[in-house]
Amino acid sequence: MINYPIKFTPILKDKIWGGEKLKTVLNKKTSLNNIGESWELSSVDGDISQVSNGALKGLLLTELIEKYKGDLVGDKIYEQFGNKFPLLFKFIDAKENLSIQLHPNDEIAKKLHNSFGKTEMWYVMDADQSSELNIGFSEAMTPVKYKQAIENKNILEKLNFEKVTKGDSFFIKEGLVHAIGAGCLIAEIQQTSDITYRIYDWDRVDDQGNERELHTDLALEALDYNAVGANKCKYQKEVNQPSNIASCEYFTTNYIKVNDLFTRDLSSVTSFTVYICVGGAGTISLGAEKEEIKRGETVLIPANTKEIVVKSQEIELLEVYVK
């Protein structure tokens, strides 16, 4: 029986565009600078999360799934994915602009990389006053127009940029050109995949003066040339009840703001549930088992859970499960 809220040790990633907010704002323990990503829950090969609390402390996520199977992730999830966890959860700190990029769909990713594709979503936890994101093109494109823009180095003129503020959320489907802008602190939910096609990187170079690899030709097949404008999600910030932000075949994400006490009925959810704290602090109780959670932390609730109780003066959570 697996019956408590499970936490994992963050996997921190040094990035050329990373900053210090994961350390100074979200309290990630590291002496390194330029930390761009904190992988909160991952079964990506080479970056498998390890339990950091309770009776199962020290076990890897894949070991948990192998041991508890459907009780942990849900029967249908286990049948489809085996010991691979289907989603990857991250916090991202962009001190500088990330590269302009896109992700392939499942079919292309399977054919070329033996991987899942990547559909994802962003929740803006914080943003500087001037911060913006690239979401989609500013006008419909074609493969010819795209190649010309890359060759003429005027691809930025063809992109749509959106000013952002705390609480904004965006759904990033496969093939959509996108980039996180400088000053953004983001919670990201995505398919378990690390496949990214980079098409522009602001002419940056590394310590040896080398530019990062671009994937112009790979992007030709994977791009959605008709993705124009922003995919900003509309949702309500109501108290003590879930508000849907995004739903797709890979995940459903709800926003929940709790004041005082909230009992969440999970009896109709057939998969695991993940809670990402994007504001405040509180406790999540599963029967007699209780775990504190604060901004910048993530917990996994087993699929066999029928209800949880959240207690807080004020906490903001993203709730994620698979339909």
C-alpha positions in Angstrom: 0.0 0.0 0.0 1.3 3.4 -1.0 -0.5 6.1 1.0 1.3 9.4 1.5 2.1 12.6 -0.5 5.5 11.9 -2.1 8.2 14.5 -2.6 11.3 14.2 -4.8 14.8 15.7 -4.8 15.0 18.4 -7.5 17.3 17.8 -10.4 19.0 21.2 -11.2 20.2 22.1 -14.6 22.9 24.7 -15.4 21.8 26.6 -18.5 23.5 29.4 -20.5 20.3 31.5 -20.1 19.7 30.5 -16.4 19.8 32.8 -13.3 19.4 32.6 -9.5 15.7 32.7 -8.9 15.4 29.0 -8.5 17.8 29.4 -5.6 16.8 32.8 -4.2 13.0 32.7 -4.8 12.1 29.0 -4.8 14.8 28.0 -2.3 16.4 25.2 -4.3 19.6 24.0 -2.6 22.7 24.7 -4.7 25.9 26.6 -4.7 25.8 26.9 -8.5 24.8 30.0 -10.5 22.9 30.1 -13.8 20.5 27.4 -12.8 17.9 27.4 -15.5 15.7 24.4 -14.7 14.6 22.4 -11.7 13.3 19.0 -12.8 10.8 18.2 -10.1 9.4 14.9 -11.3 11.2 13.0 -14.1 11.7 9.6 -15.5 13.9 10.8 -18.4 16.8 8.5 -18.9 19.7 9.8 -16.9 17.5 12.1 -14.9 15.2 9.9 -12.8 13.8 11.5 -9.7 14.5 10.1 -6.3 12.1 10.2 -3.3 13.1 12.6 -0.6 10.5 12.0 2.1 8.7 9.2 4.1 9.1 5.5 4.2 10.1 5.3 0.5 12.9 7.8 0.8 15.8 7.0 -1.5 13.9 5.0 -4.1 13.8 6.1 -7.7 10.6 7.0 -9.5 10.9 4.1 -11.8 11.4 1.7 -8.9 8.3 3.1 -7.3 6.3 2.4 -10.5 7.7 -1.1 -10.8 6.8 -1.9 -7.2 3.3 -0.3 -7.0 2.2 -0.2 -10.7 -1.4 0.9 -11.1 -1.8 1.8 -7.4 0.7 4.6 -8.0 0.1 5.8 -11.6 -3.2 4.2 -12.5 -3.9 1.0 -14.3 -4.4 2.5 -17.8 -1.2 4.6 -17.4 0.8 1.5 -16.4 -0.6 -0.5 -19.3 0.4 2.2 -21.7 3.8 3.4 -20.3 5.1 0.6 -18.1 7.7 1.9 -15.7 8.1 5.2 -17.6 6.3 8.2 -15.9 4.3 9.9 -18.7 4.9 13.5 -17.6 7.8 15.8 -16.8 7.4 18.7 -14.3 9.8 21.6 -14.2 10.4 25.1 -12.8 12.3 27.4 -15.3 14.2 30.6 -14.5 15.0 32.6 -17.6 17.5 35.3 -16.8 18.0 35.7 -20.5 15.8 34.7 -23.5 15.6 31.0 -24.3 16.1 29.9 -27.8 13.3 30.1 -30.3 12.2 26.5 -30.6 9.5 23.9 -31.2 8.8 20.2 -30.4 7.9 17.4 -32.7 4.7 15.3 -32.4 4.6 11.7 -31.2 4.8 10.3 -34.8 7.9 12.3 -35.8 9.6 11.9 -32.4 9.1 8.1 -32.5 10.4 7.8 -36.1 13.5 10.0 -35.7 14.4 9.8 -32.0 12.5 6.8 -30.5 10.9 9.2 -28.1 7.6 10.7 -27.2 6.8 14.1 -28.7 6.3 17.1 -26.5 3.1 18.9 -25.8 3.4 21.2 -22.8 2.0 24.2 -20.9 3.4 27.1 -18.9 2.2 28.8 -15.8 3.9 32.2 -15.1 4.8 32.2 -11.5 6.5 35.6 -11.7 7.7 38.0 -14.4 9.6 41.2 -14.7 7.7 44.2 -15.9 9.1 44.0 -19.4 9.0 40.2 -19.7 7.4 38.6 -22.8 7.1 35.2 -24.4 7.2 34.1 -28.0 4.0 32.1 -28.9 3.4 31.3 -32.6 4.1 33.3 -35.7 2.8 36.8 -36.3 1.5 35.7 -39.7 0.8 32.4 -41.5 4.0 30.9 -42.9 5.0 28.3 -45.4 8.2 26.2 -45.5 9.6 28.5 -48.2 8.9 31.6 -46.1 10.3 30.0 -43.0 13.6 29.0 -44.8 13.9 32.5 -46.3 13.4 34.1 -42.8 16.1 31.8 -41.4 18.6 32.5 -44.3 17.9 36.2 -44.2 18.2 36.3 -40.4 14.9 38.1 -39.9 13.0 35.2 -38.3 12.3 37.5 -35.2 10.2 39.7 -37.5 7.9 36.8 -38.2 7.2 35.8 -34.6 4.4 36.8 -32.2 5.5 38.1 -28.8 3.2 38.5 -25.8 3.7 40.6 -22.7 3.1 38.4 -19.6 2.4 38.8 -15.9 2.0 36.6 -12.9 -0.7 34.0 -13.3 -0.7 33.9 -17.1 -0.8 30.4 -18.7 -0.1 29.2 -22.2 -0.8 25.8 -23.9 2.1 24.8 -26.2 1.0 22.1 -28.6 3.5 20.2 -30.7 4.8 22.1 -33.7 4.1 25.6 -32.1 7.1 27.9 -32.3 7.8 29.4 -28.9 10.3 30.8 -26.4 10.4 31.9 -22.8 11.6 35.5 -22.5 14.0 37.0 -20.0 12.7 37.7 -16.5 10.1 34.9 -16.5 9.8 32.3 -13.7 7.7 29.4 -15.1 6.1 26.2 -14.0 6.1 23.8 -16.9 4.1 20.6 -17.4 5.0 18.4 -20.4 5.1 15.0 -21.9 8.2 13.0 -20.9 10.5 14.0 -23.7 13.7 16.0 -24.0 13.4 16.6 -27.8 13.7 20.2 -28.8 14.3 21.7 -32.3 16.2 25.0 -31.9 15.7 27.4 -34.8 17.2 30.6 -33.4 19.4 31.4 -30.4 20.0 35.1 -30.4 23.5 34.6 -31.9 24.8 33.5 -28.5 28.1 31.7 -28.1 29.5 29.5 -25.3 32.8 30.0 -23.3 34.7 28.6 -26.3 33.0 31.0 -28.7 30.9 28.3 -30.3 27.2 28.8 -31.3 24.7 26.3 -30.1 23.4 23.8 -32.7 20.3 24.8 -34.7 17.8 22.3 -36.1 16.5 24.2 -39.1 16.0 21.2 -41.4 14.3 19.0 -38.7 12.0 21.9 -37.9 10.7 22.0 -41.5 8.7 18.8 -41.1 7.6 19.4 -37.5 6.5 23.1 -37.6 2.9 24.2 -37.5 3.1 27.0 -40.1 -0.5 28.2 -39.4 0.0 28.7 -35.6 -0.5 32.4 -35.4 -0.9 34.4 -32.2 -1.0 33.3 -28.6 -2.5 30.2 -27.0 -3.3 32.0 -23.7 -5.5 29.9 -21.4 -8.6 31.4 -19.8 -9.5 30.3 -16.3 -11.1 31.5 -13.1 -9.2 32.0 -9.8 -12.0 30.8 -7.5 -11.4 29.8 -3.9 -11.7 26.2 -2.6 -12.6 24.7 -5.9 -10.7 23.6 -9.0 -10.7 25.8 -12.2 -9.6 24.1 -15.4 -6.6 25.8 -17.2 -5.9 23.2 -19.9 -6.9 19.8 -21.0 -5.5 17.5 -23.7 -5.0 13.8 -24.2 -1.7 14.0 -22.3 -2.7 15.9 -19.1 -5.4 18.0 -17.4 -4.3 21.0 -15.3 -6.5 22.8 -12.8 -5.8 25.9 -10.7 -6.8 25.7 -7.0 -6.6 28.5 -4.5 -7.2 27.4 -0.9 -8.2 29.5 2.0 -8.6 27.6 5.3 -9.6 24.0 4.5 -10.4 22.2 1.3 -11.3 18.6 0.8 -10.6 17.4 -2.7 -12.5 14.4 -3.9 -10.2 12.4 -6.2 -12.4 9.3 -6.5 -13.2 10.0 -10.2 -9.5 10.5 -11.1 -8.0 7.2 -12.4 -4.4 8.4 -12.7 -1.8 9.8 -10.3 -2.3 13.4 -9.3 0.5 16.0 -9.0 0.3 19.2 -7.0 2.7 22.1 -7.8 2.7 24.9 -5.3 2.9 28.2 -7.2 2.1 30.5 -4.3 1.8 30.4 -0.5 2.2 27.4 1.7 0.1 24.8 3.5 -0.3 21.1 4.2 -1.7 18.2 2.1 -3.1 15.3 4.1 -3.8 11.8 2.8 -5.6 10.1 5.6 -3.4 10.2 8.6 -0.3 11.2 6.5 0.5 14.9 6.2 3.1 16.7 4.2 4.0 20.4 4.1 4.2 22.1 0.7 5.3 25.6 -0.1 5.9 27.7 -3.2 8.4 25.9 -5.5 7.6 22.4 -4.3 5.8 19.5 -5.9 4.1 16.4 -4.5 2.9 13.2 -6.1 -0.4 11.7 -4.9 -0.9 8.0 -5.7 -3.7 6.9 -8.1 -5.4 4.8 -5.4 -6.1 8.0 -3.3 -9.8 8.8 -2.9 -9.5 12.2 -1.3 -7.0 14.7 0.1 -7.3 17.6 2.5 -5.5 20.9 1.9 -5.1 23.2 4.8 -3.7 26.7 4.5 -4.3 30.4 5.2 -3.6 30.8 1.5 -2.0 28.6 -1.1 -2.1 28.4 -4.9 -1.8 25.0 -6.5 -1.6 23.5 -10.0 -3.4 20.1 -10.0 -2.3 17.8 -12.8 -3.7 14.3 -13.7 -4.3 12.2 -16.8 -7.9 11.6 -17.9 
